[in-house]
């Protein structure tokens, strides 16, 4: 089954990724990808769809889906480096996967989030993505 990144959410202050289930009167119903536990996040929660995230490169902004696909192609069936890995390891990894990433605007903190999301999608969803709807 293909993963729709428009329905995968990152919620500020919450660990892990969430699947959008439905809109509710007081917020959004989501399901944790890892625990399958459903929660309600109010409208004041900062939620970001993974399809809305891009990575800075020297030429343009690269959509997260393209980054994740490049990681999948590079890693094959392997896991990405841990988010707790040494910053030099993460930089070296992204040098190989996205050689033209913008070293002034794509920070190690961003790299940690991307590898964490990749590993969660690999474990609990699919790295085969639906095309983004216009």
N, C-alpha and C positions, 0 to 999 in steps of 0.2 A: 504494500500500500504506500502511495506517495505521501510525502509530508507537505502540507500547505503552510508555508512560513507566515502567511497572513493571519493564521489562527494560533500561532505559537507566540506567547507573550513572555516578556521579561518584566517583572514587577519590582520597582525600586524598593529596597529594604527587605526583599524576600529572596531566599536561596532557591536556585533551580529555575526551570522553565515551566510554563503553564499552557494548557490547551484551552482556548476560548470555547465555552459550551453554549452560553446564551446570555442575552441582555436581561437584566432584572430591573425592577423599579428603582432600587437603591444602589445599583452598581452592575457588576459583571460577575457571572458565575464561571469559574475556571476549574480545571482539574490539573493537579500536579502530574507532570510526566513521569516522575519517579515513583511516587507513592500511590497515584491514582485517587488521591483524596480530593474531594471537591470543596471549594471555598467560595466565599463571596467577597469581592473587593469593591469598596465604595468608589464613588466617582472621584474622590479626592486622591485615590491611589494613582501613582505615576506608572502607567502601563505602556509598554512599547512593543509593537509587533515586530518580529525579527525581519519581516519584509521591508520595514521602513529604515533599517540600519544600513549604512554604507561605511566603507573603509577608505581613508584618504590614500591616494596614490599620487605619483608625480604628474600624471596626465589628467586624471579625473577621479571621481568618487566611484568605487567599485561596490556594487550591491553585495550585501552579506551572503546572499545565495551563491553568487559567483565565487566568493572567497571560500565558502564551505565546499563547493564543488571542486575547487582547485585543491583544497586540503584532502578531500576524498580521493581524488585522482592520484595525488602524491603519496598518500599513506596506504592506499589499497585497502586492506582489511585491518590495518593497525590502528591503535588508539593514538590520538594526538598527545603531545607532551602534557604533563599535568599543569594545571593552573598554578601550582605551588612550585613549579620548576624554577631553576635559576633564570634570572632575566636574560643572561647571555644565551641560554639554550632556546628560549622563546624567540629572541631576535634572530638567531641562526636559523631556526625553523621557518620563520616568516620570510627570511632572505631567500630561502629555497622555494617556498610556495608562492609568494608574491614578491618577486625581486624588486619591483618598482614601488613598494609601499613608501609612503611619505614618512621619513624618519623624524621629522619635526612635529607631526600632528597625530601619528598613530603610536600611542604610548604603550609601555609594557602593561599598564593596567587594562588597556583595551585588548591587548593580545591575550591576557589571562581570561577575560570574559569570552573571547571568541573560541579559545581552545576548550574552555569549560562547556560552552554551548554545543560545540562540535561533539564532544564526548557524551554529553547527555542525549543529543539527538541520535547518535550512533547506538547508544544503549537502550533508549526507551521509545524511539520513533524510527524514522528511516532517513537515510541520506540520499534518497531518491526524491526529488522535489517536484511538486506541481509547478507549472508555469504561472507566473504572477498575472492575475487578472487586471485588465486595464480599467 
